Amino acid sequence: MTPLTRRRFLCHAAGAVGGGMVLGRALGEATRERPPNFIVMMADDLSADELGCYGHAEHRTPTLDGLAATGVRFETCYACPICHPSRFMIMTGQYGHHNGVYNFPERRGGPEPGSPEDDIARKRTFAHLLKDAGYATAMVGKWQLSGKIPTLVHEAGFDEYCMWAYRHNLPEGVEHTGTWEGKPDAKTGRYWGPSIVQNGTYRPPKADDYGPDVFTDYAIDFMRRHRDRPFLVYYPMALTHAPHYSTPHTTRTEADRTKHAPENWQANVEYADHITGRLVKALEQLGLRQNTVVFFTGDNGTGGRGKGQPTERGARVPMIVNGPGRVRPTGVCPALVDLSDILPTLAQLAGASVPADRPIDGHSFAHRLAELPGRDREWIYSYIGDRRILRDSRWLLEDNSPLHPGRLYDCGSCRDGSTYRDVTDADAPEVLAARARFAALLAQLPVPVLAEDGPAAALKSRKEAAKAALESASPWTAGALGDASLWRPQGKALRLDAGAGGLRLQTDATGQRGVAVSDGYYHLPEGAKTMRVTASGLTAQTTWMIKLAAREAVRSGGNAFAAHTTESGEAGTFDLPLDPEVLRRPGYPWTLKLGVTGPEGASVRFERIEFLP
């Protein structure tokens, strides 16, 4: 035992503040010979409910499901609804009112570009804490924060890094030789032919390089090189953020590698599970599995299904923790956690001290992982710009700002939104008490006071549009599909044909996605829980899409959001469970968006759309 390890062990035994990994005899004395290693993985744009262990019926995520079953799976974990403040929150253990970041620079409520608030080098991160405690530290994957070569990433406490590099991250005079996302020279590629800078040096991509595999290879090599000392690998992943290209498991032709397609979404989720499995297998082969704690979480909700919205759907991400020799296999855990809790949890497990010279908003949940002192937090918090989300074990407040009260829900014991009750306008004593308790908490969680969401005229227009939608919505009838006057193309890449057989969509010769939008808003039948869709006449390689979208209540400025999206490449009749975002808003006015994607002339006919109990 090294002197450093011996000092830590004695402090643990004495019960020093900051804790340690005193797991009890059941886990054996051997695991306490040195502090644990850590792998902290943060998927990009991945809601909790995209994983099998959180209830997804189609996505195959055996590694993560196994880690959840043999470790701890927290039912409710919050990130911010957008990634930039989440990256500051997880690394600093602080909320926006302490670290200064509520959004991307130049976005609503975000810091000034280049400001001290937006400089991660000025913060104290969990990498700094562990590095000071004797850990080797590495970052792999998506950085997307401040810094310039040669101090890039290093200044945030990391000894080494292998990162996806934007053009401005490249060494002076270097041009990326791989793929680009979108238009040529627009954004460097992160997947096939990736733009990667490794410890300040550009890594020219090989023909078959796939970014997530390159990052994972580097992480495994780092663990191998530092297997004889405690280490931290921080892995903010590129997956599952768009563009959704084919993966090494699904590529059929070279063109697939740079073709964004909705049908690749499932493959992207499943490849995130695959690379997690690669890391776990490497730990086993290196003899490090018993003494390594693996965290898997996300930076915000899924793109198009929550991301960017000040709702629980935008904030709820997975939190799975596993370590056979370090983490008790208790399975599903009801304790509330958010990303600010990672820093103090790592510190307690490592026997390090949290910074005493600045506020730390996170609470360690190490007691839920091992036999350590601690208690569950009473509430968790999320934010984007001036909008806040706050929840405790029963109540949830969404879309709150200093000038907009937001929506209050009674969640009961539910955690996935399926049975939440909107009690915003209720005056029952328990509702009033919950509202008062939340108001007291919010007074200690300040956000920017932004009177206008853009120009005042635009805000007024949105409010008026939302009010008109609430007042003019009509009941949905299946016959609306056949009425051409009720549908309008969104963009120029679509031809519509409505009649007794339903609504046919066909893209024009450009082969772009075509979208038809209902010309008006509709109320769903009372008690509707399922959408039955009959689609026919699909041409080859064609995908259809159906989406329910709405506008929030007038009090929130009429912000638009998507609450249910289904995409499929199959014909037939499908019973689709409505998204919890729909179920929790009975009586809302919804607009329908129908889409078709495929090669030139791609076509589909929607014969019938019904809403059933």
N, C-alpha and C positions, 0 to 999 in steps of 0.2 A: 504494500500500500504506500503510495507516495505521500509526502508530508501534506500536500494540498488536500488529498483525499482523506487522510487521517483527520485533519482539522475539521473538514466538513462533517465527517461521520460523528465526531465527538459533539459538534454543535447540534446535529440532528438528535442524538441521544439525549441531549440536555433540553430539547424542546425549544431551540432558539427561534425568534421571530423570523419569518421567511420559510420556515418548515424544512422539509427534506423528504427523502423517500423511505420513511420508516414504515414498511409494509406489514410487519409482523412475521412470526415464524412460518406461517403457511407458505410464503413465497420464498423462503430460504435466505440464509445469510449470504450466499454467493452474490446475489444481485445487488447487495449493498457495498460491494468492494470498491465501487467507484460510482460517481453520479451517472444518471441515465443519459443516453444519446437521445436526440430529438430529430424527427422529420416533421415539418409543418407544411402540409400541402394545402393550397387554396385554389380550387377550380375557378375558372373565369366564366361568369354568366351561367350559374347552375343553381336552380332552386332545389330545396330539399326533396321535393316530391318527384324529381327526375330519377331517383335511385330506387332500385327494387326494395331495399330495406325500409324506405319511407313510403312504400305503397304503389310504386309504378308497376303496372302489370306487364309491360312489354320490354322495357329496357333491361338487358341482361348485365347485371353488375355483381358477379359472384365474389370478387375480391372484397369489395366494400361491404357487401351483405355479410360476408364471413367475418370481417373485422368488427362490424357492428354486433354480430351475435356473440362473439368471443371477447368483446371489449365493452365499451359504453357508447350508446347512441342517444344523444340528447334530442328530445322531441322538438324543442324550440330553441333555435339559435338565430340571432339577428346579426346581419351585416348592415351596411348602409345600402340604399337601393341603387347606388352607382359606385363604380370601383375606386375612384380616386380617394374619396374620404375613407373608404374601407381600408385601403392600403396604409393610410396614416393611422387609423384606429388600431389595427391589429399589431402594428409594429411599435406604437407608442403607449398603448394601454389607455389612451385618452380620447375623449369625445371632442367634437369640433370646437366647443367653447374653450377648450384648453389647448388643443394643438393648432387651432386657427383654420382648419380646412373643412368646409361644409359641402364643397362641390368641386368640379374641375375649374381651373382658372378660366376667367372670361365667361363662365356660365352663371346662372342665377345664384347669387350668394357665395360664389367661389372667390378665392383669393386673387389678388393681382398677379399676373404672370411675372415670375422672377422675384416675387416678394419673399421676405424672410419666412412668412407663414408657410409658404409652399416649398421650402427648402428642407428636405428630409435630413440633410447633414446637420441642421441646427437642432434636431430632436435627439432624444436618447432612446434608442430602440432596444428590443429584446436581444438583438445580436450584440449590442454593446455590453449588456448585462452579462451574457453568457461568455463572451470573449474575456471580460475582466475576471470571470470565475474560472478561467483556464480552458475554455472550450475552443476547438477549431470550428470556424464558422464559414458557411458557403451559401450563396444564393444562386438558384438556377431558375430559368424561365422568363417570365414577363416582369420587368421592372417598372417602367412607365412613371418614373419619378425623376427628381432633379439630379443633377450631377454631370460633370464632364470628365473625360479622360485627362489625366491619369487617376484622379481621385474618385471617379465614378463608382458607385456601389461600395467601394472600400470605406468611404467616409461614414457610411451608415453602420459600420461594425462588422463587415464581412471580410474575411481573409481572402476569399476567392469568389469568382462568379463566372457564369456562362449564361448570357442573356440574349433575348430577342432584341435587336438593335434597330431603332428607327434611324432614318437618314442622319439626324442630328447627333446620334450616339456614336456614329462611325469615327474612327481616327481620321485626323486631317488628311485630305488628299485621297481617301479610300472611296471607291465606288462599289456599290453592291453588285455582285455578278449573278445572283440567283433570281428568284421570282419576285413579282410585285403583286400586291392586292389591288384589285380595281383597275383603274387606268394605269398604263405604263408610267413608271417613275412617281406614282402617287404615294403608296405606302409599301415599305419593304415587306417581303413575305415572312410569315412566322411558321408556316407549315412546310410544304414542299419547297426545296431550294431556299432554306431560311437565311435571313440576315442575322448573323450571330457574332457578338463580340465576347471574347473570352479573356478576362483579366487584362483588358485594354487593347487586345489584338483582334483584328478582324479574322474570322475563320471562314475562308472561301468554301461555299457549299459544294459537296460532291453531288453527282447525278441523282442518287437515291436518298439523299439526306431528308429526313422528316423531323422537323423541329422538336416535337415532344420526345422523340427517341434520342435526339442529340442531348437534350437537357437531362434526360434520365440516365444516359450513359455517363455523363459528367458527374451526376450525383453519386452514382455507384462507384465510380473511380475515386471520388473524394472520400467516400466512406472506407474504401479499401486502403487508401493511403493514410487514413487517420484512425484506423481501427483500434490502435493502442492508446487512444486518449478520448475523452468525451468530445462529442461533436454535435453541431446543429446544422441541418440542411433545411433552408427555407425555400420552398418550391411554389411560388405563385405561378400557376400553370398557364399555358397558352390556350389549351382546351378548356371549355367548349365554345369559346367566343367565335362569332362569325368572322370570316366566311367559313361556311360548312363544306369543306372539301372531303374527298374520299380519304380514308386512312390506309395504312399498309395492309390492313385486313380486308379492305373492300375495293381497292383500286383494280380496275379491269383494263383501262387504257391510259396512256400518258395524259390524254386530255382531261381525265377525271381529276387529276391532281390540282387543277386550277379552275374547276367548275363548281361554283357555289350552287348547291341544290338542297332543298328542304329534306329530301329523303336521307341525306347524310347526317342529319341531326342525331339519330339514334346511334349510328356508328361512332360519332364523335364522343357521345356520352360513354359508350362501351369501351372506347380506346382509353379514355381517362381512367376507367377501372383497370384496364390492361396494364398501363404503365405503373399504377399503384401496386399491382401484383408483381411487377418486375422488381420494384424496390423491396417489397416484402421478401421475395425469393432471394434477392441479393443479401439481405440481412441474415437470412438463414444460412446461406452458403459461407458467409463471413464469420459465423458464430456470434452474431450481434443481436439476434432477434429478441432474446430474453431481456436484454438490457437497453432496448430502444423503445421509446414511446412515439407512436405515429399518430399525428392529428390530420384529419381530412375535413375541410370546410369549403366555403365558397365566398366570393367577394360581393355578390348581389344576386337577385333573382334572374331567371332565364330571360334572355333577350326576346322581346315581343310578348312575354307572359309574366310581366311584373317589373322587370328592370326599369329603373328610372321613375317608378311611381311611388309616392309616399304612402304605401300600403304594406300590410304584412306580406303580401305576395311579392313585393319588391325587395323585402328585407330578409325573409326566412330562408336560411341556407342550411345545408347539412352540418353536423358536428359529430364526428365519429372519432373516438380515441381508443387506441389498442396498444398493448405491450404485455406479452405473456408473463414476464417476470416483474412487471411494474404496475400493471393496471388490473384491478379486480374485474372479472368478467360478469358484470351485473346486467348487461343488456340495455333495454330501453330505460331511459332516465328522464323523469319529469322536470328536473331542475332547469330553470331558465338561465341561458347564457348568451353573451354576445361577444363580438370579436375583441372588445377591449379587455376581455378576461384572459386572453392568451398570454400576455406578458406576465401578469402576476402568477399565473398557473405554472409557466415555465420556471419562473424564479423560485417558487416554492418547491417544485420537484427537484430543481438543481441545487437547492440550498443557497441560492444567491439572494441578495437583498434588492427590493424594489427601490427606485430612486427616492430619496428623502427630500430632494430640493425642488420637487414639482408635484402637482396633484396627479394621482393615478385613479382613473375612473373605474377601471376593471376590478373584478373580484376573483380571486383564485377559486377554481373549482377542483383543486387537487384532492380535496376530501372526498369527492365523488369518484376518484380514481384509485385512491389508496387510503390506508389507515392513517390519516393526517387530520389535524384540527382544522375546523372551518365550518361554514354554514352557507346554505343556499342564499342567493340574492333574492330580493323581493320583487324586482322589476327589471326589465331590459329596455333598451332605448335605441332608436335609429333616427336618421335625419338625412335630408337632401335639400341644400339651400336653406330656405326659411321654413320648410315643412318637417314635421316631427311625427314619429310613431312611438308609442309608449304602451307597454303591456305588462300586466302582472299575471298571476296564475288564472285569473278569471276574466279580467276586463282588458279591452283593447281599444286604444285611441289611434285613429289614422288621420293623416292629412291635416294636422293641426299646425297653425302658425300663430304668431302674435296677433294677427288680424283676421284669422279664420279659425273658428272653433273645431272644425273637423267632424269626424263621425265616431261615435262611441258604440262598441259592441259588447254584449254579454256573451262570452265564449263558453260559459259553463266549464266543463272539464275537457272540451274539445280543443285540439291543437292544430287542425288542418283546415279550418274555415268552413267545413261542411255543415255545421249546425249553429254557427254564430247568429245572434239576433241583434239587429240594429235597434239600439235603444237611445239614439241621439235625442229624440224629442220626448222620451219618457220622463215622468216625474215621480216614479216610485222612490221611496226613501233610500233603498240600497243603490239605485242609480245615481241619485243626488250625492250620496256619500262617496261613491266611486269617482264621480266627476270632481268633487272638492279635493279628494286625495290626489288625483292626477294634476289638478291645477297647482297644488302646493309643490309637487315634484317638478312640474314644468317651469316654475319660477326659478328653480335652480339649474335649469338646462336651457340657457338662452341661445337663440339663433338670430341671424340678422333680421331686422324689421324692414321688410320690403313691401312697400305699399302697393306696388304695381307689378304684375307679371308681364313685363314688357310695357309698351306705351299704354297710357290710360284708355285710349280709344279701343285698343285691341282687347284689353281686359273687359271693357264694357260690352264689346261685341260678343265675346265668349259667354259672358253672363246672360246676355239677351238670347243667344242661341241655345244655351242650356235651358233657360226658362221656357223658350218656345218649344223645345223638345219635350219637356215635362208636360206642357199643356196640350200639345197637339198629337202625342203618340196615340196610336190606335191598336186594337188587339190584333195579334198575328193570326192570319188565316193561311192555310196551305195554298189557296188559290192565288195568293200574291205572286207566286213564282211565275205564273203564266201571263201576268199583266205587264207588258213592255213599258207602260208609262211609269211603273214603280221602280224601275232600275236605270242606272246610269253608269257608263264606263268610267273608270278612274284611270286617266291617261288615254293614250291613243292606240294602245296595242291590243284592242279587244273588239270583237264583234258580238252582238247580242241577238238572240233569236228566241222570243218568248211566245208561248201559245199553250194550247191544251196539254201538250206533253211536258210542260215545265219550262225551264230556262236553260238554253244552250249557250255556252261560252266558247269562243274560238279566238286564239291569238292570231294576229296578222303575220305577215311574212317575216317580221323581225325575230319571231320566236321568243319574245320577252314574256314575262308574266303579265297576264291580263286580270284585272279585278273589276267586278261589278258591285256597286254599292246600292243598297235600298234607298230610294228617294223618300226618306222619312224615318220615323222611329216607331217601334212596336213594343207593346206590353206582351210578355209571355203569359200563357194561361196560369192561373193561380195553382201553386203546388207543383209546377213543372220541374222535373229533375233530370229528364233525359231528352236529348234531341235525336230524332230519327231522321236519317238522311238517306235518300235513294239516289245514287249516281249511276249513270249508264253512258254508253257510247264513248268510252275513253279511247283515244288514239294511242298509238305506241309511245312508250316513254313519257306518259303524261301524268301529272300530279294535280289533284284538285285540292282546294282549300276552302274552309268555311270559318268565319270569325264573327263573334258577337262583340260589338264595341259600344261604348256608352260615353256620356258626359257626366262628370260628377255633379253633385248638387250645385245650385247657383251660388251658394255661400262660398264655395271654393273656387269660383271663377270659371266654372264650366270646363275644367280640364278634361280632355279626351283620354280614354284609356281602353285597351283591349282586355277583355275578361275571359274569353274562351277562344281558342284556336285549335282546329284539327286539320291535319294534312294527310292525304292518303293517295296512293297510286293504284287503288283497287276499285272495281265497280261492284255494285251490290247495294244492299240495304244495311245500314249500320245504326245501332243504338249507342249514342255517345253520351256518357254521363256529363252533365253540365259542370263546368268549373265551379269550385267553391266561391269564386268572386261573383258569379252570377247568382248562386243560391242564397248568398247572404244579402242580396239587394232585391228583395221581392218588390214588384211594382215599378222597377226602373224602366225607362225607355231605352230600347236597344236598336241599333242599326245592324243590318246584316251585310257582311262582305263575303262575296264568293269569288274564288280565283281559280285560274288554270295556268299551269306552267309546263313547258315541254318544248319540243322542237318546232319548227315552222308549221303552223296550222294546227297546233295542239288543241284538242276539243274535248269537252265533257258536257253532259246534260244532267242538270239537277231536276229529277222528276218530281220529288216531293221532299218537303222539310216540315216536320211536325214536332211539337213539344209535348211530352207525355209526363204523367206523374211518376 
